[in-house]
Amino acid sequence: MCTYSSRRIRKNELRRQKRAVSLLIFFFITMLSYQMFKPSVIEACTPIEYVAVIVKQGDSLWSIADKYDNNTTDIRRYIDTIQQYNQIDNTDILQPGDIINVPIY
């Protein structure tokens, strides 16, 4: 024989279990959709194109990087990328008239 309070307790327990299962399913679906739609590291770091820039008097890698950076990465990393792509070891060797390729993301 079930009393009213025991049925009520059982009903509340079932509600809690349903909520917990619903929250777990929601969390799982959210995480799954996040994994499906986030860009991979390769996509986020692969340049779309390169722009040939002619170095002018007073230009530095910093000023060139600042001009073409779209705030997707740290400016220092962007400068490193420019140096690596153009095989520049030292920023002092930039001369007016030099042509360097700058990645555009």
C-alpha positions as CSV (number, residue, x, y, z in Angstrom):
1,M,0.0,0.0,0.0
2,C,1.4,3.3,-1.1
3,T,0.7,6.4,0.8
4,Y,0.3,9.8,-0.7
5,S,3.7,11.0,0.5
6,S,5.6,8.0,-0.8
7,R,4.1,8.6,-4.3
8,R,5.0,12.2,-4.1
9,I,8.5,11.4,-3.1
10,R,8.8,8.9,-5.9
11,K,7.4,11.4,-8.4
12,N,9.9,14.1,-7.3
13,E,12.8,11.6,-7.6
14,L,11.7,10.8,-11.1
15,R,11.5,14.5,-12.0
16,R,15.1,15.0,-10.7
17,Q,16.3,12.0,-12.7
18,K,14.6,13.4,-15.8
19,R,16.2,16.8,-15.3
20,A,19.6,15.2,-14.7
21,V,19.3,13.1,-17.9
22,S,18.1,16.1,-19.8
23,L,21.0,18.3,-18.7
24,L,23.5,15.5,-19.6
25,I,21.9,15.2,-23.1
26,F,22.0,19.0,-23.5
27,F,25.6,19.1,-22.4
28,F,26.6,16.3,-24.8
29,I,24.8,17.9,-27.7
30,T,26.4,21.2,-27.0
31,M,29.9,19.8,-26.8
32,L,29.3,17.7,-29.9
33,S,28.1,20.7,-31.9
34,Y,31.0,22.8,-30.7
35,Q,33.5,20.2,-31.9
36,M,31.8,20.0,-35.3
37,F,31.7,23.8,-36.0
38,K,34.9,25.1,-34.4
39,P,37.7,25.8,-36.9
40,S,40.7,23.6,-36.6
41,V,44.1,25.0,-35.7
42,I,45.2,24.5,-39.3
43,E,42.3,26.4,-40.7
44,A,42.7,29.3,-38.2
45,C,46.5,29.6,-38.9
46,T,46.6,29.1,-42.7
47,P,46.9,32.3,-44.6
48,I,44.3,33.0,-47.2
49,E,46.8,34.7,-49.5
50,Y,50.1,36.6,-49.5
51,V,50.6,40.2,-50.4
52,A,53.8,41.5,-51.9
53,V,54.9,44.6,-50.1
54,I,57.6,47.0,-51.3
55,V,59.6,48.3,-48.3
56,K,59.6,52.1,-48.1
57,Q,62.0,54.4,-46.3
58,G,61.3,54.2,-42.6
59,D,59.4,50.9,-42.8
60,S,60.0,48.2,-40.3
61,L,58.6,44.7,-39.9
62,W,56.6,46.0,-37.0
63,S,55.0,48.8,-39.0
64,I,54.3,46.5,-42.0
65,A,52.8,43.8,-39.7
66,D,50.7,46.4,-37.9
67,K,49.3,47.6,-41.3
68,Y,48.3,44.1,-42.5
69,D,47.4,42.4,-39.3
70,N,43.7,41.9,-38.7
71,N,44.1,41.3,-35.0
72,T,43.8,37.5,-35.4
73,T,47.1,36.8,-33.8
74,D,49.7,38.5,-31.5
75,I,51.7,41.0,-33.5
76,R,55.0,39.4,-32.5
77,R,53.9,36.0,-33.8
78,Y,52.7,37.7,-37.0
79,I,56.2,39.3,-37.4
80,D,57.8,35.9,-36.8
81,T,55.6,34.4,-39.5
82,I,56.7,37.2,-41.9
83,Q,60.3,36.6,-41.0
84,Q,60.1,32.9,-41.5
85,Y,58.2,33.0,-44.8
86,N,60.7,35.6,-46.2
87,Q,63.7,34.0,-44.6
88,I,64.6,37.1,-42.8
89,D,67.0,36.5,-39.9
90,N,67.4,40.1,-38.7
91,T,65.0,43.0,-39.0
92,D,67.8,45.4,-39.6
93,I,68.4,44.2,-43.1
94,L,65.1,45.7,-44.5
95,Q,66.1,48.2,-47.2
96,P,63.8,50.5,-49.2
97,G,62.9,48.7,-52.4
98,D,63.0,45.3,-50.8
99,I,59.9,43.2,-51.6
100,I,58.5,40.9,-48.8
101,N,55.5,38.7,-48.8
102,V,53.0,39.3,-46.0
103,P,50.4,36.6,-45.2
104,I,46.8,37.7,-45.0
105,Y,44.5,35.7,-42.7
